[in-house]
Amino acid sequence: MELIERSTKAESPGVLKAGNPQKSLAYWQGRKAEIAQIQQWLTDNNTFLIGIEGIGGMGKSMLASKIYEGFPEPQRFWGDVSNGASFSDLARKALRKFGFPVPEEEAQLVDALVMCLRSGEFLLIIDNLESLLQPNRQWGSLFYGEFFNAWVEFGGNSKVIVTTRERPELKGFEWLPLKGLQVDEGVALLTALGIRGDLAEFVELVDGHPLLLRLIGDLLKEEYPQDPDLNRLANLGLGNLRQLLTDSQVVGVHRRENVGMVLVLDASFERLNDLQKALLLNISVYRGAVDSAAAVALLPGNSAAEIEGELRNIVKRSLLIEKLNGKRLFEFQPVVLEYVRYKAGNQTEAHQQAINYYRSIAQQPPWTIKDDVKEYLEIFYHYYQLQDYDSAFDALWFCDKFLSLRGYYADKVELYEQLVSKWQEIGDRENRNYQASLTSLGKAYYYLGQYQRAIEFYQQSLDITREIGDSPKERLRQRNGEGNSLIGLGNAYNSLGQYQRAIEFFQQSLDITREIGDSPEERLRQRNGEGNSLIGLGNAYYSLGQYQRAIEFFQQSLDITREIGDSPEERLRQRNGEGASLNNLGNAYNSLGQYQRAIEFYQQSLDIKREIGDSPEERLRQRNGEGSSLNNLGNAYKSLGQYQRAIEFYQQSLDIFREIGNRNGEGKSLNNLGNAYKSLGQYPRAIEFHQQSLDITREIGDRNGEGNSLIGLGIAYGSLGQYQRAIEFYQQSMDIFREIGDRNGEGNSLIGLGIAYGSLGQYQRAIEFYQQSLDIKREIGDRNGEGNSLNNLGNAYDSLGQYQRAIEFYQQSLDIKREIGDRNGEGNSLNNLGNAYDSLGQYQRAIEFHQQSLDISREIGDRNGEGNSLGNLGSAYGSLGQYQRAIEFFQQSLDITREIGDRNGEGNSLMNLGSAYGFLGQYQRAIEFFQQSMDIKREIGDIRGEATAWFNLGVSLKNVNRQADALGAYRNARELYQRMGLDADVQDCNDKIERLSQPQAPVVSRRGFWGWWRRLWRWVRGWFRR
């Protein structure tokens, strides 16, 4: 009797039954109170999760269907997870139904679905939730618990309803315990079915159990269509039903209902003919709905028409449910399925027949969607039920690469973990499929972003490979497995920022791959492994800022990929590896400031990506690679100051990622477009792109990308003089990076906070943030980041007037940049040293540093850096009193900013020219340049730049005795400084206004003008340091 007191647990991810519930409401009766309660929750803004709980057959799904029926399309989605469907399937289909983008990465689906539900008023119903719960009421499927917790935390106007026999261990639900029908409702149901007799007494006897009433009704109608009276139950073997249901030993309502259910099902089953019985018993091995062809495969001596006819006869007895979805499908009620499976006993033969059936209809590659491999997943399920775990592994391994390519990592985790747990249970540690499953789990968790979990499985795999293998063949396999596990560990530790640990694992892997393999096949595998190890080492040294070392490893990897592969498959793998190595080399040279060299590598990679791939999988990989190469080309041209060219590449990349639905790539392209428009001084446009990128990263759950987009917004708002807004974005990004353990990102956020507080004149606060950033960069071994943090500390001390302290930091930064070969960074450090010596009055020394910086910028083709160096040289020559020479440099700087489209830089150069002409006493000319500068600053939204231009105009207007105009200019500047919260600048304006308001003889103070000009240049110079 206990067989239907437990729920059927799905042991592996099955096919999601999605779409409309297809529950017939033809005999719907009552449930008014329950519907009213649910409707109240649906209108309550504080209710996000609703649970309908009850024993099997109580009508949970029917009640949910009634609610679903009253909700408008397309804002509703029904997902039946009785087969143990993965969250990934549920989320992807729900997102498509609601018209929301589906993220490429599986780990991003939780946040994507939450964001989708928050964006409107949707109804999501998850039916038969108990199938996903383990005996301890914990989740047996990844991400479901995470989704429910996130939805309770964030909520929205949408509602989520679940039906279940068991409550999960979750808070935030409003639960409706579903009991039987009221007596009058049960009577109405039996009356609608045409049943006669003492209906009220019978409904009370069975506690109004809806399915029990329906089974009794349909049984009587089938057996006694002319007289379906309850008194006939004795003739059907149910004469003792009343006695059993009133027996004092049958304690509890649920127990009594289950006893009644078994008795009725026994009676119904016994009234079936032999073919109908055989059908029910055999098709119970299947998961989900089946058609007549699947049923015939288990009873091959019968025709499809005969089988379908009998299945429809069984439907009339409510033992099966019929669905019309393009073809007739038949499905068990969950309670009936448990009964039939219990009655069937050993089903070895039926499982084997099901395997043969799925093999006969399985689709061969290439595959495009998960449904294309569903037969292989069913074969896995049936072998698993037969406890033939090696054959189950083979079925899964056949479509493993496809599942990885399409991002079904959560499915892989659930399937491989089942195999691993069974092999561990039986102690079969030397099974090579066990070791391969551990490695696959490590990879799946790695791509899900769960690096620590990945490390656990890679380590288990490594331990096993080191303990097995005596024969030469086993030893070879063992060493191959050991190398793969070491690479996996290296990748995981690299992602955690533990670069030295990663290098140790990559080096061990490299040593192993170089020692194994004599046959051509083994040699090919060995060279592939060697190439992967070298790429890993290159990536780790790149993260450490050791670009030359990284280049050495990337070049060795490239050489290997070009030498291996003769077959079409090997050639394809070789070209993919070659493209990846070329991209890596491009990144390294780009970081070294060798932009033209980087472009050459990126272009070669792009050419390869465009030439390979015919199958859907290869085409998808090719388009992804093409988009990445275009993004990299954009980065290189941006570094060269060719911003419009960079934008063209970013836009092409964006178009590709949108075409193939790669939301992660789309977010990165949008962020890059934002960076490019920032460089052009088009800050509002930049903000639009960063905001779009931020929206996507939040939608797909890319926390790292979200942090980077927030940094981009912080920089843009800081450039507009909205420093408090910038601080908010930097703080949000820092919180995210700390949450996910990204130390490098945390350091970058701290730099942003330092810049923002420095712009507010809070230099000590800025120094605190820069020091924290420096500590992090040194901790993780990021030499490039360490140099940047030292430069920023120098800037802060320079702003405090502590020029010698600033020089110390700039010199340390310069030493690091030269050590790692970062030519662009070397030029920046030299410029900063020049500025510091300029502030100390050592102008010739300053000119030497600025000239060295200029030479580097011209050598590497950095037009933006060249313009900055020319501006700095102009300042230094101005300090020497060589104003015409200064004007020549400022004019050259202006020409470059106009050539590359840098509106912000153009405004700064115009301001410098105005200052130089002012010092020459050519105030009218100065006024013209300040006015042009102000127009640009206002156009691009640079409030601080506009305020400075107004202040400069005030100085020049006063010197031509236009006191009233000067007074107005100072007041305009003061208003803008007040808006930004720059108290020191507000006070300077007040001082000027106060002096102008006092009667005085018109006189030009060249000494005062010089002090103002020096102060102005120090402000403009701050822009060149960013």
Summary of the structure (lengths in Angstrom):
residues: 1026
radius of gyration: 36.5
end to end distance: 76.2
largest distance: 124.4
contacts: 3741
relative contact order: 0.04
helix: 72%
strand: 4%
